[in-house]
């Protein structure tokens, strides 16, 4: 274990390669279950030096380099190679042959925003993109390299870059948006300091063993899944997210077979395991010490169902490790300590709707909401619960916006000075307490535990994927000319402990001959094909229901409140398995 924090990942991996070159670093599970030979620290260092030497031939220091890979060992070497060259890595979702309509526009937007000049990838992806380069000319302007063919004899030509701890290591692009991607800037020190914090907060030791199927382009996958094991000097098994989705229980089988101690996933993954369960499983989950649960709202019902289903296979309630984090803080701000039971809090639901915390007495059986604590603050993290309108601290029993202060807080958004200033340089009303990171999330801090109650931002998270309302609204409004541009609102509501998407859209006047059922079906199809979402409800209304501020911003929270209060007069409505085309009476 590290007693002194390395200043860069380059320093960390070079140390591992020199001290324990033959120790296993990473193992990939082919088809989700067959382990490859281990990639040792010595081999990883050599591959990283060879990739870096190639980049250095093109003066890549400080340049932005896209990483486009399927999950595997290659992307680990490419990430390290970028940093060895002093370049800025951009872990990015690779284009998929069956989903080019969705994946390529986002990739193109990231290329333009980051002004990327290099791509490290595989020949399969190079061939895939070659067929569409005419539509995306920015792809032609970059240097592409299939790193699986790199000549390892280049490694001795590598020159150690003169990088400092404060220089950028990579850009973490926020997921979900194709029109306005934002690259979070992470320094080498952000990454190393946070890995050190997680080592203690998440209970890693010299006997730890990690398994991750979270994608390398997701902060949960890249930071705790891939980087923390390197920091610890302990092995990491990598599994494809597609292998998990295809066969969720293989994740648990791998934990059992390889005696994994740490593995993380969003809430939906635990739910999927419960729903796909079949009797006769041969599992021993007693080795699982920290079952991380973050990246989307945590459902206590899912936790209980997972425990009840798999406790007979050795899974312990104390193994659950609910956590809270965001890329702007490198990863986690809070996490439940290893070996302790998760904390569930019963609060009065009506009071919570008003932003107040009232503990529900044990005899209260109705009007109760159970909240899962996201654990205790990680490392040296400071947290303030703040009124987002007045910038004053909230009372302990009030819900407010979560503000964070720690060396893990990143450097801001790439080439977005105003947004960086507003988000990363927040001060309390006294103008002396700060700077803080404004998370945009709502919650409270009680008895040393952090609870998340909702989002101040309009961001919608479904199955671990971020969806920006404006993107969905634009998709809807492209369906038919009768849909009034800039007069739609998309938001999420909670139904049966699950987050659901609601669409409210105004119609232009004078469209009495519309086939409303057809239009509702076309909207559902557009949302499904473009965003891979299934809306819970769609309401088509007359003009006047989409409220805006004086500056023209859509007031989604007010519209949501009107929807929940049944105050929206609709012309046509679709909800779940039935639709209504007659106006509300």
C-alpha positions as a Python dict, from the first residue, in 0.01 Angstrom:
ca = {
    (1, 'X'): (0, 0, 0),
    (2, 'X'): (112, 358, -67),
    (3, 'X'): (222, 571, 225),
    (4, 'X'): (302, 872, 7),
    (5, 'X'): (66, 987, -265),
    (6, 'X'): (226, 964, -612),
    (7, 'X'): (197, 1292, -798),
    (8, 'X'): (106, 1139, -1136),
    (9, 'X'): (-21, 812, -1275),
    (10, 'X'): (306, 791, -1471),
    (11, 'X'): (502, 792, -1146),
    (12, 'X'): (265, 532, -1000),
    (13, 'X'): (284, 281, -1287),
    (14, 'X'): (662, 325, -1329),
    (15, 'X'): (699, 242, -960),
    (16, 'X'): (483, -70, -995),
    (17, 'X'): (675, -182, -1305),
    (18, 'X'): (1012, -140, -1134),
    (19, 'X'): (923, -292, -796),
    (20, 'X'): (674, -569, -889),
    (21, 'X'): (697, -607, -1270),
    (22, 'X'): (552, -959, -1275),
    (23, 'X'): (254, -891, -1049),
    (24, 'X'): (-84, -928, -1226),
    (25, 'X'): (-249, -594, -1292),
    (26, 'X'): (-550, -663, -1514),
    (27, 'X'): (-736, -967, -1646),
    (28, 'X'): (-1011, -946, -1908),
    (29, 'X'): (-1300, -1191, -1903),
    (30, 'X'): (-1365, -1295, -2263),
    (31, 'X'): (-1739, -1336, -2328),
    (32, 'X'): (-1785, -1229, -1970),
    (33, 'X'): (-1631, -1538, -1814),
    (34, 'X'): (-1306, -1674, -1966),
    (35, 'X'): (-999, -1499, -1815),
    (36, 'X'): (-714, -1389, -2039),
    (37, 'X'): (-355, -1425, -1920),
    (38, 'X'): (-288, -1141, -1672),
    (39, 'X'): (-147, -813, -1798),
    (40, 'X'): (139, -754, -1556),
    (41, 'X'): (260, -414, -1443),
    (42, 'X'): (582, -465, -1640),
    (43, 'X'): (390, -547, -1958),
    (44, 'X'): (149, -257, -1907),
    (45, 'X'): (442, -19, -1858),
    (46, 'X'): (609, -142, -2177),
    (47, 'X'): (290, -106, -2380),
    (48, 'X'): (229, 242, -2237),
    (49, 'X'): (584, 351, -2322),
    (50, 'X'): (548, 222, -2680),
    (51, 'X'): (217, 404, -2732),
    (52, 'X'): (361, 719, -2575),
    (53, 'X'): (669, 702, -2798),
    (54, 'X'): (444, 687, -3104),
    (55, 'X'): (249, 990, -2979),
    (56, 'X'): (571, 1176, -2904),
    (57, 'X'): (677, 1131, -3267),
    (58, 'X'): (383, 1356, -3351),
    (59, 'X'): (448, 1609, -3071),
    (60, 'X'): (131, 1507, -2886),
    (61, 'X'): (221, 1672, -2555),
    (62, 'X'): (-87, 1861, -2435),
    (63, 'X'): (-295, 1741, -2731),
    (64, 'X'): (-633, 1573, -2682),
    (65, 'X'): (-646, 1202, -2763),
    (66, 'X'): (-970, 1006, -2803),
    (67, 'X'): (-982, 652, -2668),
    (68, 'X'): (-1231, 439, -2864),
    (69, 'X'): (-1232, 76, -2757),
    (70, 'X'): (-1448, -214, -2660),
    (71, 'X'): (-1400, -295, -2290),
    (72, 'X'): (-1068, -473, -2249),
    (73, 'X'): (-699, -457, -2168),
    (74, 'X'): (-620, -245, -2474),
    (75, 'X'): (-793, 64, -2339),
    (76, 'X'): (-602, 41, -2010),
    (77, 'X'): (-272, 49, -2200),
    (78, 'X'): (-396, 332, -2424),
    (79, 'X'): (-504, 543, -2127),
    (80, 'X'): (-167, 497, -1959),
    (81, 'X'): (11, 560, -2290),
    (82, 'X'): (-162, 896, -2331),
    (83, 'X'): (-54, 1006, -1986),
    (84, 'X'): (300, 877, -2045),
    (85, 'X'): (314, 1108, -2349),
    (86, 'X'): (190, 1410, -2155),
    (87, 'X'): (-122, 1408, -2373),
    (88, 'X'): (-478, 1458, -2246),
    (89, 'X'): (-682, 1139, -2273),
    (90, 'X'): (-1052, 1143, -2358),
    (91, 'X'): (-1220, 811, -2273),
    (92, 'X'): (-1515, 806, -2511),
    (93, 'X'): (-1800, 565, -2588),
    (94, 'X'): (-1701, 382, -2909),
    (95, 'X'): (-1933, 390, -3211),
    (96, 'X'): (-2146, 78, -3250),
    (97, 'X'): (-2248, -61, -3586),
    (98, 'X'): (-2609, -110, -3480),
    (99, 'X'): (-2643, 229, -3310),
    (100, 'X'): (-2453, 471, -3534),
    (101, 'X'): (-2748, 713, -3541),
    (102, 'X'): (-2699, 775, -3171),
    (103, 'X'): (-2327, 718, -3110),
    (104, 'X'): (-2166, 907, -3398),
    (105, 'X'): (-2326, 1252, -3346),
    (106, 'X'): (-2217, 1250, -2982),
    (107, 'X'): (-1867, 1139, -3078),
    (108, 'X'): (-1851, 1415, -3338),
    (109, 'X'): (-1961, 1674, -3081),
    (110, 'X'): (-1687, 1564, -2841),
    (111, 'X'): (-1424, 1580, -3115),
    (112, 'X'): (-1525, 1936, -3200),
    (113, 'X'): (-1549, 2051, -2840),
    (114, 'X'): (-1215, 1903, -2735),
    (115, 'X'): (-1043, 1981, -3066),
    (116, 'X'): (-902, 1630, -3052),
    (117, 'X'): (-612, 1554, -3285),
    (118, 'X'): (-544, 1183, -3220),
    (119, 'X'): (-750, 866, -3186),
    (120, 'X'): (-626, 547, -3022),
    (121, 'X'): (-850, 256, -3114),
    (122, 'X'): (-878, -81, -3291),
    (123, 'X'): (-888, -168, -3661),
    (124, 'X'): (-1251, -277, -3633),
    (125, 'X'): (-1356, 69, -3517),
    (126, 'X'): (-1133, 239, -3775),
    (127, 'X'): (-1310, 42, -4049),
    (128, 'X'): (-1652, 124, -3905),
    (129, 'X'): (-1584, 499, -3897),
    (130, 'X'): (-1426, 493, -4244),
    (131, 'X'): (-1770, 433, -4392),
    (132, 'X'): (-1910, 759, -4252),
    (133, 'X'): (-1613, 996, -4267),
    (134, 'X'): (-1776, 1198, -4541),
    (135, 'X'): (-2057, 1289, -4300),
    (136, 'X'): (-1813, 1380, -4023),
    (137, 'X'): (-1516, 1563, -4178),
    (138, 'X'): (-1361, 1624, -3835),
    (139, 'X'): (-1275, 1252, -3825),
    (140, 'X'): (-1051, 1298, -4131),
    (141, 'X'): (-847, 1564, -3955),
    (142, 'X'): (-723, 1333, -3679),
    (143, 'X'): (-440, 1080, -3663),
    (144, 'X'): (-576, 728, -3604),
    (145, 'X'): (-377, 442, -3451),
    (146, 'X'): (-470, 79, -3398),
    (147, 'X'): (-275, 26, -3077),
    (148, 'X'): (-306, -353, -3099),
    (149, 'X'): (-45, -335, -3378),
    (150, 'X'): (195, -102, -3198),
    (151, 'X'): (560, -205, -3220),
    (152, 'X'): (668, -267, -2860),
    (153, 'X'): (1028, -202, -2967),
    (154, 'X'): (931, 166, -2961),
    (155, 'X'): (922, 152, -2581),
    (156, 'X'): (1292, 238, -2527),
    (157, 'X'): (1244, 552, -2738),
    (158, 'X'): (998, 694, -2486),
    (159, 'X'): (1111, 1016, -2318),
    (160, 'X'): (974, 1090, -1971),
    (161, 'X'): (754, 1398, -2009),
    (162, 'X'): (805, 1696, -1782),
    (163, 'X'): (455, 1685, -1638),
    (164, 'X'): (355, 1821, -1300),
    (165, 'X'): (78, 1707, -1070),
    (166, 'X'): (-141, 2002, -1171),
    (167, 'X'): (-139, 1930, -1544),
    (168, 'X'): (-445, 1775, -1705),
    (169, 'X'): (-454, 1397, -1726),
    (170, 'X'): (-786, 1350, -1902),
    (171, 'X'): (-1126, 1494, -1988),
    (172, 'X'): (-1434, 1314, -1857),
    (173, 'X'): (-1723, 1408, -2082),
    (174, 'X'): (-2059, 1413, -1911),
    (175, 'X'): (-2284, 1143, -2054),
    (176, 'X'): (-2619, 1179, -2220),
    (177, 'X'): (-2601, 1493, -2434),
    (178, 'X'): (-2517, 1509, -2803),
    (179, 'X'): (-2564, 1881, -2846),
    (180, 'X'): (-2378, 2028, -2550),
    (181, 'X'): (-2109, 1790, -2422),
    (182, 'X'): (-1904, 1919, -2131),
    (183, 'X'): (-1556, 1791, -2061),
    (184, 'X'): (-1465, 1779, -1692),
    (185, 'X'): (-1092, 1855, -1656),
    (186, 'X'): (-905, 1621, -1421),
    (187, 'X'): (-545, 1676, -1321),
    (188, 'X'): (-299, 1402, -1234),
    (189, 'X'): (-322, 1507, -872),
    (190, 'X'): (-703, 1491, -874),
    (191, 'X'): (-679, 1128, -979),
    (192, 'X'): (-399, 1027, -741),
    (193, 'X'): (-540, 1212, -441),
    (194, 'X'): (-884, 1064, -496),
    (195, 'X'): (-748, 712, -539),
    (196, 'X'): (-571, 752, -206),
    (197, 'X'): (-895, 872, -44),
    (198, 'X'): (-1094, 581, -184),
    (199, 'X'): (-833, 333, -69),
    (200, 'X'): (-927, 418, 289),
    (201, 'X'): (-1293, 511, 249),
    (202, 'X'): (-1384, 195, 55),
    (203, 'X'): (-1175, -39, 266),
    (204, 'X'): (-913, -161, 18),
    (205, 'X'): (-614, -356, 147),
    (206, 'X'): (-338, -578, 9),
    (207, 'X'): (-581, -871, -25),
    (208, 'X'): (-844, -680, -221),
    (209, 'X'): (-953, -795, -565),
    (210, 'X'): (-1167, -587, -800),
    (211, 'X'): (-1415, -679, -1073),
    (212, 'X'): (-1570, -407, -1288),
    (213, 'X'): (-1805, -417, -1583),
    (214, 'X'): (-1866, -42, -1568),
    (215, 'X'): (-1744, 117, -1894),
    (216, 'X'): (-1400, 277, -1903),
    (217, 'X'): (-1562, 602, -2025),
    (218, 'X'): (-1778, 621, -1710),
    (219, 'X'): (-1613, 775, -1402),
    (220, 'X'): (-1723, 480, -1186),
    (221, 'X'): (-1547, 241, -1425),
    (222, 'X'): (-1235, 446, -1491),
    (223, 'X'): (-1163, 571, -1139),
    (224, 'X'): (-1272, 303, -892),
    (225, 'X'): (-1290, 22, -1145),
    (226, 'X'): (-954, 66, -1320),
    (227, 'X'): (-736, 329, -1147),
    (228, 'X'): (-787, 241, -781),
    (229, 'X'): (-664, -120, -827),
    (230, 'X'): (-347, 17, -988),
    (231, 'X'): (-307, 254, -696),
    (232, 'X'): (-356, -33, -450),
    (233, 'X'): (-130, -269, -639),
    (234, 'X'): (-405, -533, -643),
    (235, 'X'): (-554, -727, -939),
    (236, 'X'): (-854, -612, -1138),
    (237, 'X'): (-1087, -823, -1353),
    (238, 'X'): (-1253, -642, -1643),
    (239, 'X'): (-1586, -755, -1785),
    (240, 'X'): (-1773, -608, -2080),
    (241, 'X'): (-2091, -416, -1991),
    (242, 'X'): (-2257, -595, -2284),
    (243, 'X'): (-2171, -929, -2124),
    (244, 'X'): (-2334, -809, -1805),
    (245, 'X'): (-2652, -692, -1977),
    (246, 'X'): (-2675, -1019, -2171),
    (247, 'X'): (-2626, -1232, -1861),
    (248, 'X'): (-2637, -1032, -1536),
    (249, 'X'): (-2586, -1334, -1313),
    (250, 'X'): (-2248, -1393, -1478),
    (251, 'X'): (-2130, -1089, -1282),
    (252, 'X'): (-2217, -1267, -958),
    (253, 'X'): (-2071, -1594, -1082),
    (254, 'X'): (-1742, -1418, -1155),
    (255, 'X'): (-1740, -1259, -809),
    (256, 'X'): (-1791, -1604, -664),
    (257, 'X'): (-1535, -1785, -882),
    (258, 'X'): (-1252, -1532, -859),
    (259, 'X'): (-1319, -1438, -493),
    (260, 'X'): (-1375, -1072, -567),
    (261, 'X'): (-1386, -834, -270),
    (262, 'X'): (-1485, -506, -443),
    (263, 'X'): (-1729, -459, -730),
    (264, 'X'): (-1956, -165, -807),
    (265, 'X'): (-2270, -102, -1012),
    (266, 'X'): (-2571, 129, -1035),
    (267, 'X'): (-2900, 42, -868),
    (268, 'X'): (-3053, -106, -1186),
    (269, 'X'): (-2783, -378, -1199),
    (270, 'X'): (-2887, -523, -864),
    (271, 'X'): (-3251, -512, -974),
    (272, 'X'): (-3163, -690, -1299),
    (273, 'X'): (-2988, -969, -1107),
    (274, 'X'): (-3299, -1023, -896),
    (275, 'X'): (-3529, -1029, -1198),
    (276, 'X'): (-3306, -1266, -1399),
    (277, 'X'): (-3249, -1503, -1108),
    (278, 'X'): (-3314, -1872, -1164),
    (279, 'X'): (-3301, -2138, -895),
    (280, 'X'): (-3012, -2378, -889),
    (281, 'X'): (-2735, -2116, -896),
    (282, 'X'): (-2397, -2222, -759),
    (283, 'X'): (-2267, -1909, -590),
    (284, 'X'): (-2058, -1814, -289),
    (285, 'X'): (-2077, -1437, -239),
    (286, 'X'): (-1926, -1440, 111),
    (287, 'X'): (-1604, -1294, -37),
    (288, 'X'): (-1784, -975, -151),
    (289, 'X'): (-1688, -708, 103),
    (290, 'X'): (-1796, -390, -76),
    (291, 'X'): (-2086, -392, -323),
    (292, 'X'): (-2072, -33, -440),
    (293, 'X'): (-2404, 123, -536),
    (294, 'X'): (-2396, 466, -700),
    (295, 'X'): (-2432, 650, -1034),
    (296, 'X'): (-2813, 670, -1010),
    (297, 'X'): (-3077, 702, -735),
    (298, 'X'): (-3060, 414, -487),
    (299, 'X'): (-3381, 224, -428),
    (300, 'X'): (-3405, 66, -80),
    (301, 'X'): (-3658, -186, -212),
    (302, 'X'): (-3404, -315, -464),
    (303, 'X'): (-3138, -344, -196),
    (304, 'X'): (-3370, -548, 25),
    (305, 'X'): (-3484, -772, -261),
    (306, 'X'): (-3123, -838, -366),
    (307, 'X'): (-3024, -921, -10),
    (308, 'X'): (-3320, -1154, 42),
    (309, 'X'): (-3254, -1329, -289),
    (310, 'X'): (-2880, -1376, -244),
    (311, 'X'): (-2824, -1389, 133),
    (312, 'X'): (-2852, -1768, 115),
    (313, 'X'): (-2550, -1755, -118),
    (314, 'X'): (-2339, -1574, 140),
    (315, 'X'): (-2417, -1213, 50),
    (316, 'X'): (-2413, -996, 362),
    (317, 'X'): (-2632, -690, 419),
    (318, 'X'): (-2319, -511, 542),
    (319, 'X'): (-2154, -569, 203),
    (320, 'X'): (-2375, -306, 44),
    (321, 'X'): (-2183, 18, 0),
    (322, 'X'): (-2420, 296, -110),
    (323, 'X'): (-2225, 599, -231),
    (324, 'X'): (-2267, 939, -392),
    (325, 'X'): (-2042, 1103, -643),
    (326, 'X'): (-1999, 1295, -965),
    (327, 'X'): (-1728, 1342, -1225),
    (328, 'X'): (-1673, 1702, -1113),
    (329, 'X'): (-1542, 1560, -783),
    (330, 'X'): (-1329, 1297, -965),
    (331, 'X'): (-1574, 1036, -835),
    (332, 'X'): (-1712, 976, -483),
    (333, 'X'): (-1795, 1239, -223),
    (334, 'X'): (-1936, 987, 23),
    (335, 'X'): (-1948, 612, 73),
    (336, 'X'): (-2063, 369, 340),
    (337, 'X'): (-1761, 232, 534),
    (338, 'X'): (-1679, -134, 474),
    (339, 'X'): (-1816, -376, 732),
    (340, 'X'): (-2096, -151, 856),
    (341, 'X'): (-2466, -184, 783),
    (342, 'X'): (-2632, 56, 538),
    (343, 'X'): (-2831, 330, 710),
    (344, 'X'): (-3197, 361, 610),
    (345, 'X'): (-3393, 661, 732),
    (346, 'X'): (-3773, 678, 757),
    (347, 'X'): (-3896, 1033, 697),
    (348, 'X'): (-4236, 1194, 663),
    (349, 'X'): (-4300, 1213, 288),
    (350, 'X'): (-4520, 1524, 299),
    (351, 'X'): (-4260, 1717, 494),
    (352, 'X'): (-3992, 1602, 250),
    (353, 'X'): (-4194, 1740, -40),
    (354, 'X'): (-4171, 2078, 132),
    (355, 'X'): (-3797, 2048, 181),
    (356, 'X'): (-3809, 1953, 549),
    (357, 'X'): (-3680, 1646, 728),
    (358, 'X'): (-3908, 1497, 993),
    (359, 'X'): (-3816, 1151, 1119),
    (360, 'X'): (-4122, 927, 1095),
    (361, 'X'): (-4203, 746, 1423),
    (362, 'X'): (-4207, 367, 1412),
    (363, 'X'): (-4584, 359, 1454),
    (364, 'X'): (-4636, 573, 1141),
    (365, 'X'): (-4722, 337, 855),
    (366, 'X'): (-4848, 576, 586),
    (367, 'X'): (-4692, 887, 435),
    (368, 'X'): (-4343, 750, 496),
    (369, 'X'): (-4049, 757, 257),
    (370, 'X'): (-3740, 546, 319),
    (371, 'X'): (-3414, 714, 224),
    (372, 'X'): (-3084, 530, 184),
    (373, 'X'): (-2782, 706, 327),
    (374, 'X'): (-2501, 745, 77),
    (375, 'X'): (-2253, 700, 358),
    (376, 'X'): (-1996, 920, 520),
    (377, 'X'): (-1780, 1183, 355),
    (378, 'X'): (-1476, 1047, 174),
    (379, 'X'): (-1133, 1151, 303),
    (380, 'X'): (-1101, 1523, 364),
    (381, 'X'): (-1423, 1616, 183),
    (382, 'X'): (-1613, 1910, 329),
    (383, 'X'): (-1985, 1936, 261),
    (384, 'X'): (-2223, 2228, 296),
    (385, 'X'): (-2601, 2206, 251),
    (386, 'X'): (-2696, 2538, 99),
    (387, 'X'): (-3012, 2722, -1),
    (388, 'X'): (-2958, 2745, -380),
    (389, 'X'): (-3138, 3078, -402),
    (390, 'X'): (-2986, 3270, -110),
    (391, 'X'): (-2648, 3089, -82),
    (392, 'X'): (-2699, 3062, 294),
    (393, 'X'): (-2647, 2741, 494),
    (394, 'X'): (-2959, 2534, 554),
    (395, 'X'): (-3073, 2421, 894),
    (396, 'X'): (-2988, 2056, 976),
    (397, 'X'): (-3350, 1955, 911),
    (398, 'X'): (-3375, 2134, 575),
    (399, 'X'): (-3306, 2002, 229),
    (400, 'X'): (-3064, 2210, 27),
    (401, 'X'): (-2812, 2193, -254),
    (402, 'X'): (-2501, 1986, -181),
    (403, 'X'): (-2179, 2186, -208),
    (404, 'X'): (-1837, 2017, -185),
    (405, 'X'): (-1484, 2126, -108),
    (406, 'X'): (-1183, 1893, -144),
    (407, 'X'): (-863, 1845, -346),
    (408, 'X'): (-1065, 1585, -541),
    (409, 'X'): (-1276, 1866, -690),
    (410, 'X'): (-1163, 1893, -1051),
    (411, 'X'): (-1036, 2188, -1254),
    (412, 'X'): (-1359, 2289, -1424),
    (413, 'X'): (-1513, 2240, -1767),
    (414, 'X'): (-1298, 2238, -2078),
    (415, 'X'): (-1313, 2580, -2250),
    (416, 'X'): (-1622, 2687, -2053),
    (417, 'X'): (-1502, 2963, -1826),
    (418, 'X'): (-1843, 3099, -1725),
    (419, 'X'): (-1983, 2756, -1635),
    (420, 'X'): (-1662, 2673, -1452),
    (421, 'X'): (-1686, 2992, -1249),
    (422, 'X'): (-2050, 2932, -1161),
    (423, 'X'): (-2012, 2564, -1072),
    (424, 'X'): (-1663, 2534, -924),
    (425, 'X'): (-1612, 2873, -758),
    (426, 'X'): (-1922, 2909, -541),
    (427, 'X'): (-1909, 3101, -213),
    (428, 'X'): (-2161, 3130, 64),
    (429, 'X'): (-2340, 3462, 103),
    (430, 'X'): (-2067, 3590, 336),
    (431, 'X'): (-1827, 3579, 35),
    (432, 'X'): (-1552, 3432, 251),
    (433, 'X'): (-1652, 3067, 289),
    (434, 'X'): (-1544, 2871, -20),
    (435, 'X'): (-1479, 2803, -296),
    (436, 'X'): (-1719, 2511, -325),
    (437, 'X'): (-1831, 2285, -605),
    (438, 'X'): (-2204, 2321, -666),
    (439, 'X'): (-2327, 1969, -739),
    (440, 'X'): (-2679, 2061, -849),
    (441, 'X'): (-2805, 1778, -628),
    (442, 'X'): (-3040, 1819, -334),
    (443, 'X'): (-3001, 1648, 0),
    (444, 'X'): (-2919, 1680, 367),
    (445, 'X'): (-2648, 1579, 610),
    (446, 'X'): (-2766, 1415, 931),
    (447, 'X'): (-2562, 1243, 1203),
    (448, 'X'): (-2260, 1219, 976),
    (449, 'X'): (-2457, 1060, 691),
    (450, 'X'): (-2523, 1217, 350),
    (451, 'X'): (-2868, 1169, 197),
    (452, 'X'): (-2967, 1257, -160),
    (453, 'X'): (-3330, 1358, -213),
    (454, 'X'): (-3336, 1481, -572),
    (455, 'X'): (-3171, 1704, -830),
    (456, 'X'): (-3174, 2077, -855),
    (457, 'X'): (-3064, 2034, -1214),
    (458, 'X'): (-3304, 1906, -1474),
    (459, 'X'): (-3077, 1614, -1553),
    (460, 'X'): (-3261, 1283, -1583),
    (461, 'X'): (-3079, 959, -1496),
    (462, 'X'): (-3227, 632, -1616),
    (463, 'X'): (-3030, 307, -1568),
    (464, 'X'): (-2711, 498, -1502),
    (465, 'X'): (-2735, 707, -1821),
    (466, 'X'): (-2778, 1083, -1811),
    (467, 'X'): (-3046, 1236, -2033),
    (468, 'X'): (-3070, 1611, -2079),
    (469, 'X'): (-3430, 1735, -2108),
    (470, 'X'): (-3354, 1974, -2391),
    (471, 'X'): (-3225, 1687, -2606),
    (472, 'X'): (-3546, 1490, -2559),
    (473, 'X'): (-3755, 1802, -2618),
    (474, 'X'): (-3576, 1868, -2945),
    (475, 'X'): (-3630, 1510, -3056),
    (476, 'X'): (-4003, 1542, -2987),
    (477, 'X'): (-4037, 1870, -3172),
    (478, 'X'): (-3876, 1728, -3487),
    (479, 'X'): (-4147, 1462, -3517),
    (480, 'X'): (-4418, 1682, -3673),
    (481, 'X'): (-4461, 2050, -3774),
    (482, 'X'): (-4768, 2071, -3550),
    (483, 'X'): (-4546, 2039, -3241),
    (484, 'X'): (-4462, 2390, -3127),
    (485, 'X'): (-4082, 2449, -3124),
    (486, 'X'): (-3933, 2545, -2786),
    (487, 'X'): (-4264, 2482, -2612),
    (488, 'X'): (-4213, 2138, -2466),
    (489, 'X'): (-4094, 2014, -2128),
    (490, 'X'): (-3943, 1679, -2029),
    (491, 'X'): (-3888, 1580, -1669),
    (492, 'X'): (-3879, 1272, -1450),
    (493, 'X'): (-4114, 1155, -1178),
    (494, 'X'): (-4096, 863, -938),
    (495, 'X'): (-4349, 586, -986),
    (496, 'X'): (-4328, 268, -779),
    (497, 'X'): (-3975, 360, -669),
    (498, 'X'): (-3856, 396, -1030),
    (499, 'X'): (-3766, 709, -1223),
    (500, 'X'): (-3997, 767, -1522),
    (501, 'X'): (-3995, 1019, -1806),
    (502, 'X'): (-4289, 1254, -1873),
    (503, 'X'): (-4327, 1465, -2188),
    (504, 'X'): (-4550, 1774, -2208),
    (505, 'X'): (-4568, 1930, -2554),
    (506, 'X'): (-4776, 2217, -2687),
    (507, 'X'): (-4946, 2195, -3026),
    (508, 'X'): (-4959, 2478, -3277),
    (509, 'X'): (-5301, 2631, -3322),
    (510, 'X'): (-5522, 2518, -3611),
    (511, 'X'): (-5439, 2147, -3625),
    (512, 'X'): (-5783, 1998, -3578),
    (513, 'X'): (-5732, 1726, -3840),
    (514, 'X'): (-5432, 1566, -3674),
    (515, 'X'): (-5432, 1192, -3609),
    (516, 'X'): (-5346, 1226, -3240),
    (517, 'X'): (-5298, 856, -3176),
    (518, 'X'): (-5052, 838, -3464),
    (519, 'X'): (-4869, 1146, -3338),
    (520, 'X'): (-4836, 1003, -2987),
    (521, 'X'): (-4701, 681, -3134),
    (522, 'X'): (-4451, 869, -3351),
    (523, 'X'): (-4322, 1058, -3046),
    (524, 'X'): (-4275, 737, -2852),
    (525, 'X'): (-4092, 581, -3146),
    (526, 'X'): (-3862, 884, -3186),
    (527, 'X'): (-3770, 886, -2817),
    (528, 'X'): (-3708, 511, -2820),
    (529, 'X'): (-3491, 512, -3134),
    (530, 'X'): (-3291, 822, -3052),
    (531, 'X'): (-3253, 797, -2675),
    (532, 'X'): (-3341, 435, -2601),
    (533, 'X'): (-3605, 543, -2353),
    (534, 'X'): (-3969, 451, -2303),
    (535, 'X'): (-4174, 746, -2174),
    (536, 'X'): (-4418, 695, -1891),
    (537, 'X'): (-4655, 966, -2012),
    (538, 'X'): (-4699, 1204, -2307),
    (539, 'X'): (-4943, 1496, -2292),
    (540, 'X'): (-5021, 1714, -2592),
    (541, 'X'): (-5165, 2046, -2480),
    (542, 'X'): (-5292, 2376, -2610),
    (543, 'X'): (-5057, 2676, -2597),
    (544, 'X'): (-5011, 2824, -2252),
    (545, 'X'): (-4900, 2525, -2046),
    (546, 'X'): (-4525, 2551, -2103),
    (547, 'X'): (-4422, 2810, -1845),
    (548, 'X'): (-4108, 3016, -1906),
    (549, 'X'): (-3900, 3264, -1714),
    (550, 'X'): (-3866, 3627, -1822),
    (551, 'X'): (-3547, 3532, -2003),
    (552, 'X'): (-3722, 3252, -2192),
    (553, 'X'): (-3601, 2950, -1993),
    (554, 'X'): (-3848, 2665, -1954),
    (555, 'X'): (-3968, 2623, -1596),
    (556, 'X'): (-3963, 2245, -1586),
    (557, 'X'): (-4006, 2218, -1211),
    (558, 'X'): (-4324, 2430, -1217),
    (559, 'X'): (-4461, 2231, -1511),
    (560, 'X'): (-4383, 1909, -1327),
    (561, 'X'): (-4573, 2034, -1022),
    (562, 'X'): (-4871, 2116, -1242),
    (563, 'X'): (-4860, 1767, -1392),
    (564, 'X'): (-4849, 1603, -1050),
    (565, 'X'): (-5141, 1824, -937),
    (566, 'X'): (-5339, 1730, -1251),
    (567, 'X'): (-5356, 2093, -1361),
    (568, 'X'): (-5261, 2046, -1726),
    (569, 'X'): (-5546, 2050, -1978),
    (570, 'X'): (-5450, 1809, -2251),
    (571, 'X'): (-5579, 1754, -2601),
    (572, 'X'): (-5436, 1404, -2614),
    (573, 'X'): (-5264, 1186, -2361),
    (574, 'X'): (-5075, 858, -2363),
    (575, 'X'): (-4981, 682, -2042),
    (576, 'X'): (-4832, 335, -2005),
    (577, 'X'): (-5060, 85, -2186),
    (578, 'X'): (-5354, 306, -2271),
    (579, 'X'): (-5411, 643, -2437),
    (580, 'X'): (-5680, 906, -2418),
    (581, 'X'): (-5751, 1141, -2705),
    (582, 'X'): (-6043, 1330, -2559),
    (583, 'X'): (-5967, 1651, -2372),
    (584, 'X'): (-5958, 1656, -1996),
    (585, 'X'): (-6292, 1754, -1847),
}
